[in-house]
Amino acid sequence: MAGGGGGKADEFEPHPVKDQLPGVDYCVSSSPSWPEGILLGFQNYLVMLGTIVIVSTILVPLMGGGNVEKAEMIQTLLFVAGINTLLQTWFGTRLPVVVGASYAFIIPAVSIASSSRMSVFPDPHQRFKRSMRAIQGALIIASLFQIIIGFFGFWRIFARFLSPLSAVPLVTLTGLGLFAIGFPRLADCVEIGLPALVILVILSQYIPQKLKSKGVDRFALLVSIGIVWAFAEILTAAGAYNKRSPTTQFSCRTDRSGLISAAPWIRVPYPFQWGRPSFDAGDTFAMVAASLVAIIESTGTFIATSRLSSATPIPPSVLSRGVGWLGVSTLVDGFFGAATGSTASVENAGLLGLTRVGSRRVIEISAGFMLFFSILGKFGAVLASIPLPIIAALYCVLFAYVASAGLGYLQFCNLNSYRSMFIIGFSLFLGLSVPQYFNEQLLLSGHGPVHTGSIAFNNIVQVIFSSPATVAIIVAYLLDVTLSRGHSSTRRDSGRHWWEKFRNFDQDHRNEEFYSLPMNLNRYFPSL
């Protein structure tokens, strides 16, 4: 009996630690064929379009705009997203990251739109333009904060002390923190949202195993949208929602968005299209706080993307470079009059995991679709009219991939250490609990728990502590760099020794393949 189990020793060996995620079909520097790449790029476009429609649906009515202004806002957000995505993939982190609209800027934007100085304009269109100009001015100033933090290397200093242990709650809650736009929005029209979720899971997880055909699941999202959207059209045409409440009709019907009739056939967004920006100190401080949250959440997305695209852990210098170009993106948003600043798209990072395609070229193709449909308004409006419960169903899967990418960094940590257990558990719990408290107070009383005489200060606190990823990284980072700092095992328990060779760009030859700037610009701008 003693010698009978020797041949099975490998079955009980732990899984080896992997610097790069195995099983990815196309990494950052490789590309699928052009027909497949175009379809995959179109999928990425559809995924990010949902966030743009959600942000526009929230902000435009509060600013006094109607369907025409909403259609123009969607076109503008698409246009700047295309530009910003290309800037990030060409000169930023060089990762396959889509740069789109950020939810972090919604609170200061709503505060501007609902301020007393905007209520003096009785004409809704005039109030919309005035609100937009104020948001533009605040975004322009806030972008300078991101540019300084990134290009002057301050975020590189932060990243050098980031360990796999503190990265776990940051990346995990970058995905899980967006749960409010997942199943709750799916349930707004469960008869189309739930089938979309079930079909996507079946097509992406079960069908490929049955067919034993590699690559079938790459277009599961596209097929799922097509099937359920057609089903929603049939229900609408059959009159299934004729006698339902206006809220249900807005969520379920395919002819209630008002975008197709309001959108122009051809319109090219241009800088300062709403007029000259206006500047207010209170608006600026709140936007700067939102830009800090966007930096933190984008950092979580960058780290997740580097993992899901089978790149090496992102070097601090490259991460800081990406933050600097994120600031340039927010500056572009301010110039063109977008209602919100930019962030690295979490849902598109999740799509990398679903398709196992982390190609930079695919993301650049998706940026081409953004620019194309932002100019041809009618065509873009057709796709933007997809019912939001269908998009929410997709997010349930895509956000989960980002959250699991964060949990994947646990392999670098010592989970038998009580220190590691406390930091991870405590930061995850507070990262979910604190924003829940702040958001509940906002919904119940109309203002956050911090209610002083300064609206700007109230907004700053509300923006920071409403972000799960921000709260989680504040707690985890501070505990990781201060708790048992002098203990000999702390460095290994946090997994810092695994990331040591990636601290400097030139310490690992693989960094050149994934993160090097085009046209050999690293030689002339080593700090970038």
C-alpha positions as CSV (number, residue, x, y, z in Angstrom):
1,M,0.0,0.0,0.0
2,A,2.9,2.3,0.7
3,G,4.2,2.2,-2.8
4,G,0.9,2.1,-4.6
5,G,0.2,5.9,-4.6
6,G,3.5,7.1,-5.9
7,G,2.4,7.5,-9.5
8,K,-0.4,9.9,-8.5
9,A,1.7,12.4,-6.6
10,D,1.3,15.0,-9.4
11,E,-2.5,15.1,-8.8
12,F,-1.9,16.7,-5.4
13,E,0.6,19.2,-6.5
14,P,-0.6,22.9,-6.3
15,H,-1.1,24.7,-9.6
16,P,2.1,26.6,-10.6
17,V,2.1,30.4,-10.5
18,K,1.9,32.0,-14.0
19,D,3.3,35.4,-14.8
20,Q,1.1,35.4,-17.9
21,L,-2.3,33.9,-18.2
22,P,-2.3,30.7,-20.3
23,G,-4.9,29.7,-22.8
24,V,-5.2,33.1,-24.5
25,D,-5.6,32.7,-28.3
26,Y,-4.2,36.1,-29.3
27,C,-2.1,38.2,-27.0
28,V,-1.4,42.0,-27.2
29,S,1.0,41.9,-30.1
30,S,-0.7,39.1,-32.2
31,S,-3.8,39.5,-34.3
32,P,-6.5,37.3,-35.8
33,S,-7.4,37.4,-39.4
34,W,-8.9,40.7,-40.8
35,P,-12.5,39.3,-41.1
36,E,-12.4,37.9,-37.6
37,G,-10.7,41.0,-36.3
38,I,-13.4,43.2,-37.7
39,L,-16.2,41.2,-36.1
40,L,-14.4,41.2,-32.8
41,G,-13.9,44.9,-33.1
42,F,-17.6,45.4,-33.7
43,Q,-18.3,43.4,-30.6
44,N,-16.1,45.7,-28.5
45,Y,-17.9,48.6,-30.0
46,L,-21.3,47.3,-29.0
47,V,-20.2,46.6,-25.5
48,M,-18.9,50.1,-24.8
49,L,-21.9,51.7,-26.5
50,G,-24.1,50.5,-23.6
51,T,-22.2,52.6,-21.1
52,I,-22.4,55.7,-23.3
53,V,-26.2,55.3,-23.7
54,I,-26.6,54.8,-19.9
55,V,-24.5,57.9,-19.1
56,S,-26.4,60.0,-21.7
57,T,-29.8,58.7,-20.4
58,I,-28.9,59.8,-16.9
59,L,-27.3,63.2,-17.6
60,V,-29.0,64.7,-20.6
61,P,-32.6,65.0,-19.1
62,L,-31.2,66.5,-15.9
63,M,-29.4,69.1,-18.0
64,G,-32.6,70.1,-19.8
65,G,-31.9,68.2,-23.0
66,G,-34.3,66.1,-25.1
67,N,-33.9,63.3,-27.6
68,V,-32.0,65.6,-30.0
69,E,-29.5,66.6,-27.4
70,K,-29.2,63.0,-26.2
71,A,-28.4,61.8,-29.8
72,E,-25.8,64.5,-30.1
73,M,-24.3,63.6,-26.8
74,I,-24.0,60.0,-27.7
75,Q,-22.3,60.9,-31.0
76,T,-19.9,63.2,-29.1
77,L,-19.1,60.5,-26.5
78,L,-18.5,58.0,-29.3
79,F,-16.3,60.3,-31.2
80,V,-14.0,61.2,-28.3
81,A,-14.0,57.5,-27.2
82,G,-12.6,56.5,-30.6
83,I,-9.9,59.2,-30.4
84,N,-9.0,58.4,-26.8
85,T,-8.9,54.6,-27.4
86,L,-6.4,55.1,-30.2
87,L,-4.3,57.4,-28.1
88,Q,-4.1,54.9,-25.3
89,T,-3.3,51.9,-27.6
90,W,-0.7,53.9,-29.5
91,F,1.0,56.0,-26.8
92,G,-0.4,55.0,-23.4
93,T,-0.2,51.6,-21.8
94,R,-0.3,50.0,-25.3
95,L,-2.7,47.5,-23.8
96,P,-5.9,46.5,-25.7
97,V,-8.0,48.9,-23.6
98,V,-11.1,50.8,-24.7
99,V,-11.2,54.3,-23.2
100,G,-14.9,55.4,-22.7
101,A,-17.3,57.3,-20.6
102,S,-16.7,57.2,-16.8
103,Y,-19.4,56.9,-14.1
104,A,-17.2,58.6,-11.6
105,F,-17.9,62.0,-13.1
106,I,-21.7,61.7,-12.9
107,I,-22.0,63.1,-9.4
108,P,-20.3,66.4,-10.1
109,A,-22.0,66.6,-13.5
110,V,-25.4,66.2,-11.8
111,S,-24.5,68.7,-9.2
112,I,-23.7,71.3,-11.9
113,A,-26.9,70.6,-13.8
114,S,-29.1,70.9,-10.7
115,S,-27.3,73.9,-9.3
116,S,-29.3,77.1,-8.6
117,R,-27.4,79.1,-11.2
118,M,-28.7,76.8,-13.9
119,S,-32.3,77.1,-12.9
120,V,-32.4,80.8,-14.0
121,F,-32.6,79.6,-17.6
122,P,-36.2,78.9,-18.5
123,D,-35.4,77.5,-21.9
124,P,-34.4,73.8,-21.6
125,H,-32.0,73.9,-24.5
126,Q,-30.3,77.0,-23.2
127,R,-30.0,75.4,-19.7
128,F,-28.5,72.3,-21.4
129,K,-25.8,74.4,-23.2
130,R,-25.0,76.4,-20.1
131,S,-24.6,73.2,-18.0
132,M,-22.5,71.6,-20.7
133,R,-20.2,74.6,-20.8
134,A,-19.7,74.5,-17.0
135,I,-19.0,70.7,-17.2
136,Q,-16.5,71.4,-20.0
137,G,-14.6,73.9,-17.9
138,A,-14.4,71.6,-14.9
139,L,-13.2,68.7,-17.1
140,I,-10.4,70.8,-18.7
141,I,-9.0,71.7,-15.2
142,A,-9.5,68.2,-13.9
143,S,-7.6,66.8,-16.8
144,L,-4.5,68.8,-15.9
145,F,-4.5,67.0,-12.5
146,Q,-4.4,63.6,-14.3
147,I,-1.8,64.7,-16.7
148,I,0.5,65.9,-13.9
149,I,-0.1,62.8,-11.8
150,G,0.8,60.6,-14.8
151,F,3.5,62.3,-16.9
152,F,5.4,63.6,-13.8
153,G,5.7,60.1,-12.5
154,F,3.7,60.5,-9.3
155,W,1.5,57.5,-10.1
156,R,4.7,55.5,-10.8
157,I,5.7,56.1,-7.2
158,F,2.3,54.8,-6.1
159,A,2.6,51.7,-8.3
160,R,6.0,50.8,-7.1
161,F,4.6,50.1,-3.7
162,L,1.6,48.2,-5.1
163,S,1.8,44.5,-4.5
164,P,-0.3,41.5,-5.7
165,L,-2.0,41.5,-2.3
166,S,-3.2,45.1,-2.6
167,A,-4.0,44.6,-6.3
168,V,-6.5,41.9,-5.5
169,P,-9.2,44.1,-3.9
170,L,-8.5,46.9,-6.4
171,V,-9.1,44.8,-9.5
172,T,-11.8,42.6,-8.0
173,L,-14.0,45.6,-6.9
174,T,-13.3,47.3,-10.2
175,G,-15.5,44.6,-11.6
176,L,-17.8,43.8,-8.7
177,G,-18.3,47.4,-7.8
178,L,-20.5,47.9,-10.9
179,F,-23.1,45.4,-9.8
180,A,-25.8,48.1,-9.7
181,I,-25.8,48.2,-13.5
182,G,-25.9,44.4,-13.8
183,F,-28.8,42.3,-12.7
184,P,-30.8,45.2,-11.2
185,R,-31.0,46.8,-14.7
186,L,-31.5,43.4,-16.3
187,A,-34.6,43.0,-14.1
188,D,-36.1,46.2,-15.5
189,C,-37.3,43.9,-18.3
190,V,-36.7,40.4,-17.1
191,E,-38.4,38.8,-20.1
192,I,-35.6,39.9,-22.4
193,G,-32.8,40.5,-19.9
194,L,-32.8,37.0,-18.4
195,P,-32.9,35.1,-21.8
196,A,-30.0,37.3,-22.9
197,L,-28.0,36.2,-19.9
198,V,-28.9,32.5,-20.3
199,I,-28.2,32.5,-24.0
200,L,-24.8,34.1,-23.5
201,V,-23.7,31.6,-20.9
202,I,-24.8,28.7,-23.0
203,L,-23.2,30.0,-26.2
204,S,-19.9,31.0,-24.5
205,Q,-19.5,28.1,-22.0
206,Y,-21.5,25.0,-23.0
207,I,-21.7,25.0,-26.8
208,P,-17.9,25.2,-27.4
209,Q,-17.4,22.1,-25.2
210,K,-20.1,20.2,-27.1
211,L,-18.8,21.1,-30.5
212,K,-15.2,20.9,-29.5
213,S,-14.5,23.7,-31.9
214,K,-12.0,26.4,-30.8
215,G,-13.2,29.9,-31.4
216,V,-17.0,29.3,-31.4
217,D,-17.4,31.3,-28.2
218,R,-15.6,34.4,-29.6
219,F,-18.8,35.7,-31.2
220,A,-21.3,34.4,-28.5
221,L,-22.0,38.0,-27.4
222,L,-22.8,39.1,-30.9
223,V,-25.1,36.2,-31.5
224,S,-26.8,36.6,-28.1
225,I,-27.6,40.3,-28.8
226,G,-29.0,39.4,-32.3
227,I,-31.3,36.7,-31.0
228,V,-32.7,38.6,-28.0
229,W,-33.0,41.9,-29.9
230,A,-35.1,40.1,-32.5
231,F,-37.2,38.6,-29.7
232,A,-37.7,42.1,-28.2
233,E,-38.8,43.4,-31.6
234,I,-41.3,40.6,-31.9
235,L,-42.7,41.4,-28.5
236,T,-42.9,45.1,-29.3
237,A,-44.7,44.5,-32.6
238,A,-47.1,42.0,-31.1
239,G,-48.3,44.6,-28.6
240,A,-47.0,42.8,-25.5
241,Y,-46.2,46.1,-23.8
242,N,-49.1,48.3,-25.0
243,K,-50.8,48.4,-21.6
244,R,-47.8,48.4,-19.4
245,S,-46.4,51.2,-17.3
246,P,-44.3,53.9,-19.0
247,T,-41.2,52.7,-17.1
248,T,-41.7,49.2,-18.4
249,Q,-42.3,50.4,-22.0
250,F,-39.1,52.5,-21.9
251,S,-37.0,49.5,-20.7
252,C,-38.6,46.8,-22.9
253,R,-39.9,48.3,-26.1
254,T,-37.5,48.7,-29.0
255,D,-39.2,51.9,-30.3
256,R,-39.1,54.1,-27.2
257,S,-35.5,55.4,-27.3
258,G,-36.4,58.3,-29.7
259,L,-32.8,58.2,-30.9
260,I,-33.4,57.1,-34.5
261,S,-35.7,60.0,-35.4
262,A,-33.7,62.6,-33.4
263,A,-30.2,61.7,-34.7
264,P,-28.9,63.5,-37.8
265,W,-27.8,61.5,-40.9
266,I,-24.3,63.0,-40.8
267,R,-22.8,65.2,-38.0
268,V,-19.1,65.6,-37.1
269,P,-18.6,66.7,-33.5
270,Y,-16.2,69.6,-33.1
271,P,-14.4,71.4,-30.2
272,F,-16.5,73.8,-28.2
273,Q,-19.7,72.9,-30.0
274,W,-21.8,74.0,-27.1
275,G,-20.0,77.3,-26.7
276,R,-17.1,78.7,-24.7
277,P,-16.4,76.8,-21.5
278,S,-17.1,78.4,-18.1
279,F,-15.1,77.9,-15.0
280,D,-16.2,77.6,-11.3
281,A,-13.9,76.7,-8.4
282,G,-16.5,74.5,-6.7
283,D,-17.2,72.5,-9.9
284,T,-13.5,72.1,-10.5
285,F,-12.7,70.6,-7.1
286,A,-15.5,68.0,-7.4
287,M,-14.3,67.1,-10.9
288,V,-10.7,66.7,-9.7
289,A,-12.0,64.2,-7.1
290,A,-13.8,62.3,-9.9
291,S,-10.6,62.3,-12.0
292,L,-8.7,60.7,-9.1
293,V,-11.4,58.0,-8.8
294,A,-11.1,57.5,-12.6
295,I,-7.4,57.1,-12.3
296,I,-7.8,54.4,-9.6
297,E,-10.6,52.5,-11.4
298,S,-8.6,52.7,-14.7
299,T,-5.6,51.3,-12.8
300,G,-7.6,48.3,-11.8
301,T,-8.8,47.9,-15.4
302,F,-5.2,48.2,-16.8
303,I,-4.0,45.5,-14.4
304,A,-6.9,43.2,-15.3
305,T,-6.3,43.8,-19.0
306,S,-2.6,43.0,-18.7
307,R,-3.7,39.7,-17.2
308,L,-6.5,38.8,-19.5
309,S,-4.5,39.7,-22.6
310,S,-1.6,37.4,-21.4
311,A,0.8,40.3,-21.0
312,T,3.3,40.6,-18.2
313,P,2.4,42.5,-15.0
314,I,2.3,46.2,-16.1
315,P,5.5,48.1,-15.1
316,P,4.9,51.2,-12.9
317,S,6.4,53.5,-15.5
318,V,4.0,52.2,-18.2
319,L,1.0,52.5,-15.7
320,S,2.0,56.1,-15.0
321,R,2.3,56.8,-18.7
322,G,-1.2,55.4,-19.2
323,V,-2.6,57.7,-16.5
324,G,-1.0,60.6,-18.2
325,W,-2.7,59.8,-21.5
326,L,-5.9,59.2,-19.6
327,G,-5.6,62.9,-18.6
328,V,-5.1,63.8,-22.3
329,S,-8.4,61.9,-22.9
330,T,-10.2,63.9,-20.3
331,L,-8.8,67.1,-21.9
332,V,-10.2,65.9,-25.2
333,D,-13.6,65.3,-23.5
334,G,-13.5,68.8,-22.2
335,F,-12.7,70.4,-25.6
336,F,-15.4,68.5,-27.4
337,G,-18.1,68.9,-24.8
338,A,-18.6,65.4,-23.5
339,A,-20.8,65.2,-20.4
340,T,-18.3,63.1,-18.5
341,G,-14.6,62.3,-18.3
342,S,-12.8,59.2,-19.5
343,T,-11.8,55.9,-17.9
344,A,-10.6,52.5,-19.1
345,S,-13.6,50.4,-19.9
346,V,-14.2,47.6,-17.5
347,E,-16.7,45.8,-19.7
348,N,-14.3,45.7,-22.6
349,A,-11.6,44.3,-20.4
350,G,-14.1,41.5,-19.5
351,L,-14.7,40.9,-23.2
352,L,-11.1,40.0,-23.5
353,G,-11.6,37.1,-21.1
354,L,-14.8,36.0,-22.8
355,T,-13.3,35.8,-26.2
356,R,-9.7,35.0,-25.1
357,V,-8.5,37.6,-27.7
358,G,-6.3,40.3,-26.2
359,S,-5.2,41.7,-29.5
360,R,-4.3,45.4,-29.7
361,R,-5.4,45.5,-33.3
362,V,-8.9,44.4,-32.5
363,I,-9.3,47.3,-30.1
364,E,-8.0,49.7,-32.7
365,I,-10.6,48.4,-35.2
366,S,-13.3,49.0,-32.6
367,A,-12.1,52.6,-32.3
368,G,-12.6,52.8,-36.0
369,F,-16.2,51.7,-35.5
370,M,-16.7,54.4,-32.8
371,L,-15.5,57.1,-35.1
372,F,-17.6,55.8,-38.1
373,F,-20.9,55.5,-36.2
374,S,-20.3,58.8,-34.4
375,I,-20.4,60.7,-37.7
376,L,-23.2,58.6,-39.4
377,G,-25.8,59.4,-36.7
378,K,-28.8,57.4,-38.0
379,F,-26.8,54.2,-38.3
380,G,-25.3,54.7,-34.8
381,A,-28.7,55.5,-33.3
382,V,-30.1,52.1,-34.5
383,L,-27.5,50.2,-32.5
384,A,-27.8,52.6,-29.6
385,S,-31.5,51.8,-29.4
386,I,-30.8,48.2,-28.2
387,P,-32.8,47.8,-24.9
388,L,-30.6,48.4,-21.9
389,P,-31.7,45.1,-20.1
390,I,-29.9,43.2,-22.9
391,I,-26.7,45.2,-22.3
392,A,-27.1,44.7,-18.5
393,A,-27.2,40.9,-19.1
394,L,-23.9,41.1,-20.9
395,Y,-22.4,43.1,-18.1
396,C,-23.2,40.3,-15.6
397,V,-20.7,38.1,-17.5
398,L,-18.1,40.7,-18.5
399,F,-17.8,42.3,-15.0
400,A,-17.4,38.8,-13.6
401,Y,-14.3,38.2,-15.8
402,V,-12.7,41.3,-14.5
403,A,-13.5,40.4,-10.9
404,S,-12.1,36.9,-11.4
405,A,-8.9,38.4,-12.9
406,G,-8.4,40.3,-9.6
407,L,-8.9,37.1,-7.6
408,G,-6.3,35.5,-9.9
409,Y,-3.6,37.6,-8.3
410,L,-4.2,35.6,-5.1
411,Q,-1.8,33.0,-6.5
412,F,1.1,35.3,-5.8
413,C,0.1,35.8,-2.2
414,N,0.4,33.6,1.0
415,L,-3.2,32.8,1.9
416,N,-2.0,30.9,5.0
417,S,-0.9,34.2,6.5
418,Y,-3.4,35.9,8.9
419,R,-2.0,39.2,7.8
420,S,-2.9,38.5,4.1
421,M,-6.4,37.1,5.1
422,F,-7.2,40.3,7.1
423,I,-6.0,42.8,4.5
424,I,-7.9,41.0,1.7
425,G,-11.1,40.4,3.6
426,F,-11.2,43.8,5.4
427,S,-10.6,45.8,2.2
428,L,-13.2,43.8,0.2
429,F,-15.8,44.2,2.9
430,L,-15.3,47.9,3.4
431,G,-15.0,48.4,-0.4
432,L,-18.6,47.1,-0.7
433,S,-20.0,48.3,2.5
434,V,-18.9,52.0,2.6
435,P,-20.1,52.9,-0.9
436,Q,-23.4,51.1,-0.1
437,Y,-23.9,53.4,2.9
438,F,-23.0,56.6,1.0
439,N,-25.3,55.7,-1.9
440,E,-28.2,54.7,0.5
441,Q,-27.9,58.1,2.3
442,L,-28.0,59.9,-1.1
443,L,-31.1,58.1,-2.2
444,L,-33.0,58.4,1.1
445,S,-32.2,62.0,2.0
446,G,-31.2,63.5,-1.3
447,H,-27.7,64.2,0.0
448,G,-24.7,62.1,1.2
449,P,-23.8,61.5,4.9
450,V,-21.4,64.4,4.7
451,H,-23.7,67.4,4.5
452,T,-21.9,70.7,5.2
453,G,-22.4,74.2,3.9
454,S,-19.9,73.5,1.1
455,I,-21.5,71.7,-1.8
456,A,-18.0,71.2,-3.4
457,F,-16.7,69.5,-0.3
458,N,-19.8,67.3,0.0
459,N,-19.4,66.2,-3.6
460,I,-15.7,65.5,-3.2
461,V,-16.4,63.1,-0.3
462,Q,-19.4,61.5,-2.0
463,V,-17.4,60.9,-5.2
464,I,-14.5,59.3,-3.5
465,F,-16.4,57.1,-1.0
466,S,-19.1,56.0,-3.6
467,S,-16.4,54.1,-5.5
468,P,-15.9,50.5,-4.3
469,A,-12.5,50.2,-6.0
470,T,-11.3,53.5,-4.5
471,V,-12.3,52.6,-0.9
472,A,-10.8,49.1,-1.3
473,I,-7.4,50.3,-2.6
474,I,-7.2,53.0,0.1
475,V,-7.7,50.4,2.8
476,A,-5.6,47.6,1.2
477,Y,-2.7,49.9,0.2
478,L,-2.3,51.6,3.6
479,L,-2.5,48.3,5.5
480,D,-0.1,46.5,3.1
481,V,2.6,49.2,3.5
482,T,2.2,49.7,7.2
483,L,1.0,46.4,8.8
484,S,3.9,44.2,10.1
485,R,6.3,46.1,7.8
486,G,9.4,45.0,9.6
487,H,8.5,41.3,9.6
488,S,10.8,39.1,7.5
489,S,7.9,37.3,5.8
490,T,5.8,40.3,4.9
491,R,7.4,40.9,1.5
492,R,6.8,37.3,0.4
493,D,3.3,37.1,1.9
494,S,2.3,40.1,-0.2
495,G,3.8,38.6,-3.3
496,R,6.2,41.5,-3.9
497,H,9.0,39.1,-4.8
498,W,7.0,37.8,-7.8
499,W,6.6,41.3,-9.3
500,E,10.1,42.5,-8.5
501,K,11.5,41.9,-12.0
502,F,8.7,43.9,-13.5
503,R,9.3,47.0,-11.4
504,N,11.6,48.4,-14.1
505,F,10.8,48.4,-17.8
506,D,14.1,46.9,-19.0
507,Q,14.3,44.1,-16.4
508,D,12.2,41.7,-18.4
509,H,12.6,41.3,-22.2
510,R,8.9,40.6,-22.6
511,N,8.0,44.2,-21.6
512,E,9.5,45.4,-24.9
513,E,7.0,43.3,-26.8
514,F,3.9,44.4,-24.9
515,Y,4.5,48.0,-23.8
516,S,7.2,49.6,-26.0
517,L,6.1,52.8,-27.8
518,P,5.9,52.8,-31.6
519,M,8.5,54.3,-33.8
520,N,11.1,53.6,-31.1
521,L,9.9,56.6,-29.1
522,N,11.2,55.0,-25.9
523,R,14.7,55.9,-27.0
524,Y,13.8,59.6,-27.1
525,F,11.3,59.7,-24.2
526,P,12.5,57.1,-21.7
527,S,10.2,58.6,-19.0
528,L,7.2,57.9,-21.1
